């Protein structure tokens, strides 16, 4: 820490990164380092495990380089798809949102996270994190989070977005209507708060991305598949096994390294932007599966959905080290029949990301 104080006196925290080599079992150490960097000082940190560091090959260093480059503001990949080029004609924002829940019987909050793009190519994202009552699926603070996201977008681009494409992860089929109604209202309220005084309309498309389903697709014959006998990436299924009462489709966007790939299920619950043109939505989803900063291949779900999941998994790093007994560890705090959960106690210990990392992809 003293060494960092000397560096801090000579350089801004956002201009450098600290690389830390950790022992093989170093969970608490990593938590302390990430809190120190992400929350307290706003310093980028890259942790490496000693065992992998000592046996590193070119592929390992390539993967590390991808994360470092993106965290420092670089772009690892971009797309020139037709739908993305059409969106670029006006300012647009792509949002990924998720809620991370505690395990059964664990007395700790759910963590909510959103990421939002703020560049013209939808490759650079900023993140916002909050906590809420356990196992509540609706993002209760979404209006506040979207207000902050819109404000930062305007600060960076000098103009509000004209279109918002909102990808929502982790919603079960029975909650589609409830979540969509509440969260669309929160998004519209945020828009009204930020740009309501202007003659400015922002269109919204709301899409749920489902991963937990039992639909698996195979080629009709071996010659139509890849070398592993799976369907080629880009497979879209939009009839027969889809819902009769909603606009939905399955998209297999990646090739499996091992076994059978699992497609993602997309449900379009509200659409102001594409006028019901499902092919354009399918193309956008497939495009966003190719710009995940930590990979050189397409992935199974759009990059902003992956990022939102990563943001939710980092709740432990936001907790003050002085908050004894209030850590996001399933084994640390279990609820008992007569105990009540006090969210305010957790909120007092939950700290926001340092301002120096506000527009950086620290969560990779």
N, C-alpha and C positions, 0 to 999 in steps of 0.2 A: 504494500500500500504506500509506503514511503517513496518507493521508486516511481509509482504512478504520480504521486504529488509533484515530483520534480518534472515529469513529462508534461503534466497538466499545466504547469506554469509557463511552458514554452509552446504548446500547441493546443488547438481545439480538440475536444474528445472525438468529434466526428471525422477527424482526418487520419486516424490510425486504428489498428486492430491489435488486440492482445491474443496471442496463441498460447494455449495452456495444455500441457501434456499431463494427463491424469493417470493415476494407478487404475488397475482394471476394475476394482470395486470402489467407486468414488461418488456415489449418489449424493450424499450430503455436501461434499466438496463442490461438485458441479452446481448444485442448487445455490450455494453461497456465492460462487463466481458469477453465475448468471444474474442473481439479484444485484450484486455489486456493479456489474456492467450494464445490464438492461435498465435497472431501476434507479440506482443511486447516482452513478456518474455518467451514464449515457455513453459507454464505451463498447464498441463491438468486441465480442469475444468468440474465439473458435476453440472448442475443446477437442482434444485428440486423446484416444485411449492408448496407453503405453503399449499394450500387446499388439494392436494393429499398427501403431506407429513404427515399431521395431520390424514388423514383417511387411511393411508397405511396398506395393508395386505401383506401376504406372496408373492402373485403373483407380487405385485408392487415392492417389494424389490428384488425378483428374476430378474425382468426386469432391474432394476437399476444395479444389480450385473453383469448381462451379458454385459452391456455397459462399466462398469468400468473395468472389467477383460480384455475385448478386447482392450480398450484404453491404458491399462498399459502393453500390449504386450502378454496377455494370449490368449489361443485358446479355444473357447467355443465348437466347434464341428469340425470334419474332416470327410473325406470320403475315403473309400478304394475301390471305384468302379474300374472296369476293365480298362476303358479308362483312368482314372486318373493314375492308376498304370503304364500303358503303357507310358504315358507322362513323368512320373518320371524317366524313363530310361535315359533321357537327360534333361538338363536344359530347362525350359519352362517358359513363362510369359503369364499370362492371363490379358487382359486389358479391362476395362469398360470405355466407353466414352459417354458424353452427352453434350448438349447445353441447357442452361436455358434462355428463352427469356423474355423480358419485356412485360407487357400488352399493348394492343392497345393504341396508342396515348401517351405512356409514354417515355420520353426522357432519357433513361438510357441504358447502354450497355447490350449485352447478355453475360452471364457467361459461360465459357467452363470449363469442368472438366474431368480429366481422373484419374483412379485409376489403379494400376498395382501390381500384386502379385510378391513377391520376396522370398518366401519360397517354399519348395519342395511339400507342400500339397495344395498350392493355397488358404490359409486361412488368410494370413497376407498381407495387402495391404497398399501402400503409395499413396498419392494423389498430384496432381498438378492442379492449378487453374489459369486461365487467363480471360481477358475480351476482347471483340471485338465489331465490329459494330452491332447495334441492328438488330435482326431478320435475321441474316445471319446463315444459317444452317451448312455450311461447317466450320469445326474447322480450322480457319486460321493459328493458331500458332501450329498446330499439330506436324510439324516437330521438332520444338524447344522443345516441351513438350516430344516427344518420345526420343529425344536425351538425355534429362535429365533423363527420366525413365530408358533408357538403361545404362546410366552412373552410376546411383544409384544401378541398379541391379548388374552390374559388381563389383561395390564397395562392395556390400554385399556378393555376391556369388563367387567372384574372377574369373568369367567366364561369357561370354555373353550367353543369351538364344539361344537355337537351334530352338525353335519354339515359335511363338507368335500367340495366339488366341485373336482376337480383336472383342469384342462385342460392337456394336454401337447402342445407344438408340435414339429415337426421330426423325427418318427419315421418311418422308412421301413417299408414293409409287412413286410419280412423281419425287422424288429427288434421288432415289436409284442410278441411273447411275452416276449422277453428283457428289454426295457425295463420292461414292465408288472410282471413278477415281481419284478425288483430294486427298482424304485421304490415299488411297493406295500408291499414289506417294509420299506423305509426309512421310509415314512410311518407304518406301523403301529408301528414301533420308536420313532419320535419321539413318537407318541401315548402309548405305554406309558411312556416316560421322563417325560413332562410330567404326565400325569394318571393314570398307572398305579396310584397308591396310593389313588385315589378310586373310589367306586362310580359310574363315569361312562363311558358308551359313546359313542364318536364314529363315526358312519357315514361311509364314503368311497365316492365315485363317481369313477372314473378314465376320462377321455375323451381320446383322441388327436384332434388337429385337423390334417388334412392339407391342404396348399395345392398341392403339386406332383403334380398328376394330369392326365390328358388327357380328362376327361369334360366336355363342354360341352353345355348344354341350350338348346333353342330352343322357342318356342311352336308349337303344331300349325298355326296359321294366323295371318296378320298381325293380325287383329282381336283376338286374345287377348294380344298383346304390348303393350309400351309404344311410345312415339313412335319409338324407335330400332330397333324390331323385336325387342327382347329380352324375356325373361320378366320378369314383375313381381317385385320383391323379396318374399321370403317363400316362394318356390318350394321345396318339399321333395320329394326323390326318394328313396324308401325300398324300391323293389323293382326287379326286372329287371336293373339295372346294379349292384346292390349285392352284397356277398359272401354266399354261402349259409351260411357257417359262423360268421358273426359279426354282432353287432348294429351296423349302420352305416347312415348316410344322408348324402345331399348336401343342403346348404342354400345357396341363393343369397339372401343377406341384403341385398344392396345393388343400387343401380341404377348402371350403368356411365356415366361421364361421356363416355367415348369407346370405341367398339368393343363387344366382347361381354364381359359380366361372367363372372368365374370363380367358381364355387361352391366352398365349403369342404366337405371330406369328414370326417365325424365318425365315429369308431369307439369304441364303448363297450366297454372291456375289463374293467371291474369296476363293479358297481352294487349298493350297499347301500341307496341312498336312494329311488330311484324305482320299485323293484320291476319293472323291465323295461318301464315305461310310456314308450315312446319319444317319444310326443307331448309329454310333459312336458319331456323333455330337449331336444327340438327347440324348444319354446317358450322354454326358458331360454337356449339358445344364441342364438336370434333376439333375445331381449330384451337380452342383453349386447352384441350388435352395435350397439345404439342408444345406448349410454352411453359411447362413446369420447370422452374429454375434449377432444381436439383437433379434433373434427368436429361439425357440426350435422346431419349425415345419418347413416344407418346405414352401417356399414363391412362389409368382407368376412368378418372373423373376430371372435370375441368380444374385447371390450376387454382383458381380462387377458392374452390371448395376444399381442395387439399390444404391450402394456406390457412383457411378458417379453422380446420381441424387441428393444425399445428398450433395455432394461437390458443385454442382452448386447452391443449395439453400442457401449456406452460404456466398454468395457474400457480403452481408452487413457487415459481420464481418471483411472483409479485408479492408474496407474503413477507412481511418484515421478520428478520431473524430473531427479533426480540419477542415475537408473538409465540410464546411457548404453548405447545399443544394445539396450535391452529395451523397445521400444515396439510397440504393436499396429499395425504398418504392414507390409503385405505386401511392400513393396519394401525393408524395412529389414533383414530377417533371413531368409535362405534356408538350408535345411539342405543339408549336403553328405553324400556317401556315408559318410564315416568319422566324422562327428560324432555325439555323443550329446546328447539333450535333458535338461537338468537343471531340473525343475520347481521345485525348492527355491530356485534363484536368482531365478526369476520371483516366487515367493511372498514372498520377502524384500522385493521392491520394490512388491508389489501392496498398496495401502492400502484400508481399508474406508471407506465413506461416513461423514462426520462425524455425530456423535450428534444434532446439532441438526436434521438432515434425515431422521432415522430414520423418521418417520411422514408424510413429505411426498412429493409426487409430483414430485420434482426431475428425474426422468428424461424428462419430456415435452419 
